[in-house]
Amino acid sequence: MSITDLLNSEDIRKAVGAFAAADTFDYKKFFQMVGLKKKSPDDVKKVFHILDKDKSGFIEEDELGSILKGFAADARELTAKETKTLLAAGDKDGDGKIGAEGEPGKTVSQDPAGN
């Protein structure tokens, strides 16, 4: 399964383009732009598992830095600052990674960062 089986390729292209410049990434806007906010919890979990490149059940900091590439191969890497911001938003237990499940009301069903 690919990301475009779940999300519209044109929405992805526009979202990746909107955050092409370094230090402009806003994960809430990005996830809204690609259509994740409108997806079922099951579909969002499928997207999470596509982005979980090492299939560990978690998205770790090194995977987060490349998260845009999970949506579009030609996308840029996140800056260290952007990566830390995204990790802080999704890492609810402080273990340095984001799981597919979070605390009640803060699951991946809202977005892969747990927001």
N, C-alpha and C positions, 0 to 999 in steps of 0.2 A: 504494500500500500504506500502511496506517495502522498505528500502534503496536498497536492492538487486534486486528489480524490476526495478530499474533505473541505478544501477551501478554494475559492475562485481565484484562478491564476491572475486575472487582471487586478483584483483587490490586493493580492500579494505584491504584484509589480508596483502598484501605486504606493503601498505602504513602505516597501523597501526604498523606493525612490524618495519618499518624504523624509526619510532619516538617513540619507546617503552621506551627509556631512558628519564628521567626527563630533562627538559630544552633543548630538541633537536627539538621540534616541529617548523616546518617552514610551515605556512599555505599555502603559494603559491605553494610550492613543493607538499604538501599533497593533495591539491585540484587538482593539475595536475595529481598526481599519481593515484588518485581514478577515474579519467576520467571526472571530472566536466568541465574542460576547453573545452572538445569536445561536451558537451551536449547543446541542444537547451535552450534558455531562459526559455521556459515553463518547461522543465525537471529540470532545476536548481531551479526554484521556487518550484517545487514539493519536491525536496530534502530539501530546506529551511523549508518548512512546516512540513516535517518529523522531522527535528532537533528542531523545535519550540515546545518543549514538552508541554508547558502550553497553546498552541494554541492562544496566544495573538496577533499574527501577527508580533511579534518581537522576536529576540533571545537576552535575557538579559545576564548579566555577569555570573549569576549562571548557566545558561544553557550552556554558552560557556565553562565553566570549565569542563563540561561533554561531550563536542562535539564529542570527539573520540568514546565515548560509543554509540553515535547515529549511528556510522558506524559499530562498533563491540562491542558487550556486554562485552567482556572480555578485552577491551582496558583500558588504564589508564586514570586518570583524568589529565587535564592540570595543570601545576603549576600556582601559582598566577601571576608570571611574564609572562608566555606564554598567560594566559587568558587576561591580561592587553594589551599585544601586539596585540592580535587578535581583541580585542574590539576597540582599538585605530585605527586599520586599517579599520574596518567596520563601526564605529560610526561616520558618516560624519557630523551630526548636534550636537554632544556633549550631547545627551540626555541619554547616558549610555546604549543604546541598538541598535541593528542592525535590520533594517526593510527589508522587502522583496523588497522594491523599494528604490532607492537611487537617488542621483543627476544624471542628464544625463551623460551617459558614465561610471557611477560607480554603476551599478545596480547589483542585485544578479545574473543577467544573466552571469556575469563573474566568480563569486564565492560567496558563502554565506557571506563572509566578505566584499563584495562590491568592490573587487579589480579586 
